[in-house]
């Protein structure tokens, strides 16, 4: 549900406008970005007041429904996503465009919520890839006295064909990303196993030997326990090295900003709390700093989602001094008081976050008050 701006935009005519719209769709790699681009392009090219695109789910509803021409406030007031019924359903089960002079007079029209804007003339068609219906595209309230025309139908059909290609490519890209993540997890498991399994096996045998010697040879048992401590330290060092050397694949492929945006999007879908991401003017950082920012963000988000009880978590990345960046992860949850910061620090992983910050010459600060939420801030200076 991502409504676009409600301010009207004038039409663009000619091949240049169509070319710009098709190029914009082809450049997007994320499904949600493709959906938004399709809707905005259709509304602008056909000079309509409203546009929407619904992607069906398998349960009689829509997995995604993107609108353009309706403000955020209007969209929230309208309420839940529509179901697949009436004219919306017909668009998902036919090949040809549907053009109506007044949608309200069609026998399939079943009304709309009280906050829904009034619509009259209507043009819609499915977006199909072979036999599969990827979605349905709707336009309403053509600006001007004539309503939607035959030329509008032709243009929307062309747009839908390219939209199908863009959506298919975006789906393939996301599936490829999922496979990459799965491969990275598998590699991480093997790295960690090879790094510490032998040390842990030796540690267990040495501990067993020490336990057997406690009563009959305390001095020898003490030596064995000292060896246990040494082995444990070595195992911890190797584990830490294995983890820190594994730079996330997404950082190398997509960069920090796209990786953060994708991870926030996934968490926003998976949790009841609303998770947002905003970025302003941040350039690429050195690899070590980008990884530190990513890891601190992940830890802070995990803490906020698991412990804060907040309804909203905002992640912002802004430009800092000397070409650096400032990360803030803010929640509106329970917060905690200064006397408990040390205790909370251990519980919430603040120690590891500060270590990551210090490791790249950054500074981590924590702002929190009971009932007023928490902000984790990381500043890195660039390089």
VOSEZA-5936 format. One record per residue: residue in three letters; x, y, z of N, C-alpha, C in turn. Coordinates in steps of 0.2 Angstrom, whole numbers, plus 5000, padded with zeros to 4 digits. Layout:
BEGIN
AlaXYZXYZXYZ...
END
This chain:
BEGIN
Unk500449945000500050005000500450065000Unk500550094994501050154994500750204989Unk500250244992499950294988500450344986Unk500350374980500750424977500550494979Unk500850544977500650614978499950634975Unk499650674978498950684976498950744971Unk499550784971499550844966499550824959Unk499150854955499050834948499650844944Unk499750804939500350814935500150814928Unk500350864924500150874917500350814913Unk500050804907500150744903500850764899Unk501150714897501750714892501550674886Unk501650704880501450674874502050654870Unk501850604865502350584861502850524863Unk503250514858503650454859504150454865Unk504350514867504850534872504550514879Unk503850534880503550514886503450434887Unk503250404882503150334882503850294883Unk504350324880505050294880505350304888Unk505150364890505450374897505050324902Unk504450314901504050274906504350204905Unk504450174899504650104898505350094901Unk505750144900506450144903506450144910Unk506050184913505950184921505750124923Unk505250084920505150024923505649974922Unk506049974916506549924915507149934920Unk507249994923507850004927507649984934Unk507049964936506949944943507049874944Unk507349854950507449784951507049754957Unk506749794961506349774966505549774964Unk505249724966504549714963504149774965Unk504149794972503749854974503949914970Unk504549924969504749984965504449984958Unk504449924955504149914948503449934948Unk503049904953502349924954502249994954Unk502650034958502550104959502650144952Unk503150124949503350154943502850144937Unk502550084937502050064932501450114933Unk501250114940500650154941500750224940Unk501250254942501450324941501450344933Unk501750294930501850304922501150304919Unk500750254921500150254918499650314919Unk499650334925499250394927499550454923Unk500150464922500450524919500350524911Unk500450464908500450454901499650464899Unk499250434903498550434900498150494904Unk498450534907498250604910497550584914Unk497650534919497150514923497250544930Unk496650554934496650574941496950524946Unk496750464944496850404949497150344945Unk497650314948497850244945497950194951Unk497950134949498050084954498250014951Unk498649974955498849914952498749864958Unk498349804956498349754961498649694959Unk499049664964499349594963498949544967Unk498649494964498249454967498649404972Unk498249384977498549324981498149264980Unk498249214984497849154982497249144987Unk497049194990496549184995495949234994Unk495849264987495349304986495449374987Unk496049394989496249464990496849484986Unk497149534988497749564985498349564989Unk498849534986499549534990499849604991Unk499749644985499949714985499449754981Unk499349814983498949854980499249924980Unk499449954974499850014974499350064971Unk499350124974498950174971499350244970Unk499050284965499450344963498850394962Unk498950454966498450504965498050514972Unk498150474977497850474983498350484988Unk498250534993498750544998498750495003Unk499250495007499350445013498750445017Unk498550505019498050515024497350485021Unk497250495015496650465011496650395011Unk497250365010497350295009497250265016Unk497450295021497350265028496650265030Unk496250315028495550325029495150275026Unk495350255020494950205016494950145019Unk495450115022495450055026495850005023Unk495549935024495949875022495949875014Unk496449835012496449825005495849795002Unk495649804996495049774993495149704992Unk494549674991494549604989494449594982Unk494549534979494449524972493649514971Unk493349564969492649554968492449614963Unk491849604960491649654956492049664950Unk492149734948492549744942493249734943Unk493549734949494249714951494349644949Unk493849604951493949524949493949514942Unk493449554938493449544931494049554927Unk494449604930495049624927495549564927Unk495549524932496049474933495849414929Unk495249414926495049354923494849364915Unk495149414912494949424905495649454902Unk495649454895496249474892496149544889Unk495549564888495449634884495349684889Unk495549754887495449804892494649814893Unk494549844898493849864900493749944901Unk493349974897493250044897492550054898Unk492450104903491750114906491750194906Unk491150214903491050294904490850314911Unk490550264915490450284922490450214926Unk490950204930491050134933490450124938Unk490150184941489650174946488950144943Unk488850144936488250124933488350054931Unk488950024931489049954929488749904934Unk488349854932488049804936488549774941Unk489149764939489649734944489949784949Unk489749844949489949894954489649884961Unk490049874966489749854973489949914978Unk490049974975490250024980490950024982Unk491050074986491750084989491650114996Unk492250115000492150145007492050215007Unk491750245013491550315013492150365011Unk492750345013493350395012493650385005Unk493350335001493550324994493450384990Unk493850414986493650464981493150444976Unk492750494974492250484969492550474962Unk492450414959492650404952492150394947Unk492250404941491750394936492050354930Unk492350384925492550354919493150304921Unk493250244918493650194920493950164915Unk494650144915494950104911495450054914Unk495349984913495749944916495949884912Unk496449844913496649784910497149744914Unk497149674913497649634916498349644914Unk498849634918499549624916499649554916Unk499849524910499849454910500549434907Unk500849374910501449344907501249274905Unk501049264898500849204896500149194899Unk500049134902499349114905499349144912Unk499849174915499849194922499649264922Unk499149284927499049354928499449384933Unk499849424932500249454937499949514941Unk499449544938499149594941498549624937Unk498249684939497749714936497849794937Unk497849824931498049904931497349934930Unk497249984934496650024934496750104933Unk496350134929496450204929495750234929Unk495650294932494950324933495050404933Unk494450434930494450504930494950534925Unk494850524919495250554914495150624914Unk495650664914495550734914495350764907Unk494850804906494650824900493950794899Unk493550824894492850804893492750744889Unk493250714886493050654882493050594885Unk493350584891493450524894494050484890Unk494150414892494650374890494450354882Unk494950354878494850344871495150274869Unk495050264862495350204859496150204859Unk496450264858497150274859497350264866Unk496950284871497150264878497250194879Unk496750154876496750084877497350054874Unk497550074868498150054864498750064869Unk498850124871499450144875499450104882Unk498850094885498850054891499049984890Unk498849954884499049894882499749884881Unk500049934878500849934877501149934883Unk500949984888501249984894501149924898Unk500649884898500549824901500949774899Unk501149764892501549714890502249724893Unk502449794893503149804896503149794903Unk502549814906502549804914502649724915Unk502349684911502349614913503149594912Unk503449614907504249604907504549624913Unk504449694915504749714921504649684927Unk504049664928503849624934504149554934Unk504149524929504449454928505149464930Unk505549514927506249524928506349534936Unk505949574939506049594946505949534950Unk505449494949505349434952505949384952Unk506149374946506749334945507349364949Unk507449424949507949464953507949444960Unk507249454963507149434970507349364972Unk507149324967507249254969507949234968Unk508349264964509049264964509349284970Unk509149344973509349364979509249314985Unk508649284985508549234990509049174990Unk509149154983509649104983510349124985Unk510549184984511149214986511249214993Unk510649234997510649235004510749165007Unk510349115004510349045006511149015005Unk511449034999512149014998512549045004Unk512449105005512949145010512849115017Unk512249095019512149065025512448995026Unk512448955020512748895020513448895020Unk513748945017514448955017514648985024Unk514249025027514449045034514448985039Unk513948945038513948885043514548845042Unk514748835036515448795035516048825037Unk516048895036516648935039516648925047Unk516048935050516048935057516248865060Unk515948815056516148745058516848725058Unk517148745052517848735051518348765056Unk518048835058518448875062518548855069Unk517948825072517948815079517848745081Unk517548695077517348635079517948595082Unk518548595079519148565082519348585089Unk519348655089519448685096518948665101Unk518348665099517848645104517848575106Unk518048525101518148455103518748445108Unk519248485107519848475111519648505118Unk519248565118519048595125518648545129Unk518248505125517748465129518148405132Unk518648375128519048325131519448345137Unk519748405136520148425141519748445148Unk519148465147518748475153518548415156Unk518448365152518248295155518848265159Unk519448275156520048255160520148295166Unk520048355166520148395172519648375178Unk519048355175518448335180518748265183Unk519048225179519248155182519848165187Unk520248215186520848225191520648265197Unk520148295197519948345203520148315210Unk519848255211519948225218520648195219Unk520948155214521548125215522148155213Unk522148215209522748245207522548325206Unk522348355211522148425210522648475206Unk523248465207523748505204523748495196Unk523648425194523548415187522948435185Unk522448435189521748455187521748535185Unk522148575189522248645189522548655182Unk523048615180523448625174522948615168Unk522548565169522048545163521548605163Unk521348635168520848685168521148755165Unk521748765166522148815163522148805155Unk522248745153522248735146521548745143Unk521048725147520348735145520248815144Unk520448855148520348925147520748945141Unk521348925140521648945134521348925127Unk521048855127520748835121520048875120Unk519748895126519148935125519248995122Unk519849025124520049095121520249085114Unk520549035112520749025105520149015101Unk519648975103519048965100518649025099Unk518649065104518249135103518549175098Unk519249185098519649225093519449195086Unk519449135085519349105078518649115076Unk518149115081517449125079517349195077Unk517649245081517649315080517949335073Unk518549305072518849315065518449285059Unk518149225060517749205055517149245053Unk516849275059516249315058516349375055Unk516849415057517049475055517349475048Unk517649425046517849425039517349405034Unk516749385036516249375031515849435030Unk516049475025515649535023515049505019Unk514449535021513849515018513849525011Unk513549465007513549475000513149534997Unk512649545000512149604998512549664998Unk513049675002513449745002513849744996Unk514149694994514549694988514149704982Unk513549674982513149674976512749744975Unk512449764981511949814980512249884984Unk512749874988512949934992512549944998Unk512749985003512449995009511750015009Unk511550065005510850095005510350045003Unk510450014997510049964995509949905000Unk510449885003510449835008510049845014Unk510149905016509749935022509049935020Unk508849965014508149975012507849905011Unk508149855009507849795008507749755014Unk508249765019508149725025507549765029Unk507549825029506949865033506349845030Unk506249835023505649815020505449745022Unk505949695022505749635025505449635032Unk505849675036505549675043504849705044Unk504749755040504149795040503549745038Unk503749705033503249655031503049595037Unk503649585040503649525045503349545052Unk503349605054503149625060502549675060Unk502249675066501649715067501949795067Unk502549805070502749875071502949895064Unk502849965063502949995056503750015056Unk504049985051504849995051504950035044Unk505250095045505450135039506150145038Unk506350165032507050185031507050245026Unk507450295028507550355024508350375024Unk508550395018509250405017509250475013Unk509750515016509850585013510550605012Unk510750595005511450625003512050585005Unk511950525007512550485009512850445003Unk513550455003513950424998514150365000Unk514550324996514850264997515350275003Unk515350225008515850225013516350175012Unk516950175015517450125015517050055017Unk517349995014516949935015516849915023Unk517349925027517349915034516849955037Unk516750015036516250055039515550035036Unk515450025030514850005028514549935032Unk515049895033514849835036514649845043Unk515049895047514949915053514249945054Unk514049985049513450025049512849965049Unk512949925044512449875043512349825049Unk512949805052512849765058512549795064Unk512749865065512349905070511649905069Unk511449925063510749925061510349865063Unk510649805061510349745062510249735069Unk510749745073510749735080510249785084Unk510249845082509749895084509049875083Unk508949855076508249835074508049775078Unk508449725079508249665082508049685090Unk508449725093508249745100507649785100Unk507549825095506849865095506249825094Unk506349775089505749735088505649685093Unk506149665097506049615102505949635109Unk506149695110506149715117505749785118Unk505749825113505449895115504749895116Unk504349855112503649855112503349915108Unk503749945104503550005101503049985094Unk502750035092502350035086502650055080Unk503250095081503550115075504350115076Unk504750105071505450105071505650135065Unk506050195066506350225060507050225059Unk507250205054508050195052508150255047Unk508650295049508850355045509650355044Unk509850365038510550375036510650445033Unk511050485036511150555034511850565033Unk512050615029512750635028513050665034Unk513650645036513950665042514550715039Unk514950735044515550775042516150735039Unk516550765035517150735032516950675027Unk516350685024516150625020515850565023Unk515750575030515450515033514750505033Unk514450475038513750465039513550455046Unk512850475047512650465054511950415053Unk512050365057511450315057511050325063Unk510450325063509950325069509450275068Unk509350235073508850185074508350205080Unk507750235078507350265084506750225084Unk506550205090505850175092505450215096Unk504850205096504350235101504150195107Unk504550145109504450095114504550115121Unk504650065125504650075132505250115135Unk505850115131506450145133506650125140Unk507250155143507450135149507850195152Unk507950185159508250245162508950235163Unk509350295164510050295164510350245169Unk510050235175510350185180510350115177Unk509950105172509950035170510350025163Unk510650075161510950075154511550025154Unk511950015160512449965160512149895159Unk511649885163511249815163510949805156Unk510649855154510349855147510849845142Unk511449875143511949865138512149795136Unk512149755141512349685140511749655137Unk511149665140510549635137510449645130Unk510549705128510349735121510949735116Unk511549705118512049705114512449765112Unk512349815117512649885116513349875116Unk513649835120514349825120514649805113Unk514349755110514549735103514449785098Unk513949825099513849885094514349935095Unk514549955102515149995103515749975100Unk515849905101516549875098516549885091Unk515949875087515949885080516149955078Unk515850005082515950075080516650095081Unk516950075087517650085089518050055083Unk517949995081518349965076518449995070Unk517950045068518050085062518050155063Unk518350175069518450245071517750285072Unk517250245073516550285074516450295081Unk515850325082515550335089514850315090Unk514650275095514050255096513750285102Unk513150315102512850345107512150315108Unk511850315114511250285116510750345119Unk510250355117509750405120509150365122Unk508950365128508350335130508050355137Unk507350355137507050375143506450335144Unk506250315150505650275151505050305148Unk504750265144504150285140504250335134Unk504850345133504950395127505450365122Unk505450295122505850265117506550265117Unk506950245112507650235112507850255105Unk508450295105508850305099509550285099Unk509750235095510450215094510750255088Unk511250295090511550335084512250315083Unk512450305077513150285075513450335070Unk513950365072514250415067514950385065Unk515050385059515750365056515950425051Unk516650435051516850495048517050485041Unk516950425038517150415031517850405030Unk518150405024518850395023519050395016
END
